[in-house]
Amino acid sequence: MTEQNENAVLPPKTCSIERLVTVKADVEKVLAGEKTATRRNGRYADPGEIMTLEGRQFVVEKVYSQSLGELTDDDARREGFNTVEEYKQSILSYHPGMPWLPQMRVWVHEFRPVEAE
């Protein structure tokens, strides 16, 4: 990702941050520190926005677009999986009949815990 893309003006959000991470297994992975990113077909948050899960806060650090074909195993690990294939199978299990198209673009939301001051 280039600096130019990172600083590009983002389109309007399509959903609210409260809907960013809702699957129980994913919430547990975020709380355990195993998931630091989530991909959605729309934009759910702005950088700097706070997501609250079970009373703990996480700040969204980056929001950018990526094609499914660009995913790496490192990306899958940030999603809480070991490999792209493992991540792919999980996503397809949530969305029966959805094709996995390498050219399909998704919005990546990267976040980290808010440190107590």
N, C-alpha and C positions, 0 to 999 in steps of 0.2 A: 504494500500500500504506500502510495506516495504522500508526501506532506500536503500536496495540493488537494488530493482527495480527502484527507483528514480534515482540512479546513474548509471544505466546500459547504455551501449552504444546504442544509438538510430540508427535504420536503416536509410538509405538515405530518404530524403523527396520525396514524390510522387507528390507534387504540390507546388505552391508558396504561401507565406503568403497573397498576395493580394487577393487570392481566399478563404481565411479562413472564412470570414463573408461577404456574398454578398446579402442575402435576405433582402429587405428593412425593414421588420418588425424586423428582428434580429439586423440590424444596429441601428435602433431606440432604441431597448432594451439595446444594449451596450452603446450607447451615454447617455441613461437615468440612467445607473448604475444598470440595472435590469438583465443583462446577463454578466457573468464573465467567462464563459467557453463555448466551442463548441466542438462537437464530429463529426469526419469525418471518412470515411472508409480508408483514407490515412493520411500520416503525412504531414502537410502543413507548419510547423514552427519549429524552434529550440528554446529552452529556451534562453531568452535574446533578441530575435528578436522583432522588432517594427512593429506593425500593425497601419496603419493610416486610420481613418474613418472620412470623412468630416472635415479634417484638424486637428483632435484630435488624439493623439498618445496613444497606449496601448502596454505594454510590455508583452510578453509571459513569464510566470513564470514557468510553468510546462507542460511537454508533456509526456503522458504515455498511455499505452494500458489498455482497460477495456472491459469486455464482457457486452452486453446489459442486461444480467440477473443480473449483479452486481449493476445496477443503483438503486439509492435510491431517495426518494423525495427531499433530500438535493441536490443531483446531478441535479435533474430536476429544482430546484429553481435557481441553478447557470446557467442553460440554459435559464432562464427567464420564467419558467412554475411552476405551483403550485405542480403538482404531476407527477410521472413517466407516468401514463396513459395519461395525457394531453400532455406531451412531445412526447410520442409514437404516438398519433393520429396526431400531427403536422408533425412529420417526415414521417409518412405513407401518409399523404396528398400531400407531395412534391414528393414522390416516389411511384406512384400507382403500385400495383402488387408486391411490395417488401415485402417479409415476415419479420416479427419481430422474429428473432431467438435468444433465450437467450444466446446461445453459441457464437453468432457472435461477433467478436472483433472489436472495433473501437478505434481511437486515440483521446484522450482527450487533448485539448489545453486550459489551464487556463491562464487568462490574467488580467491585472489591468491597470488603467489609469497611464500614465507617469506624475508624478507631476512636475509642472513648478518650476524651481529653482529660 
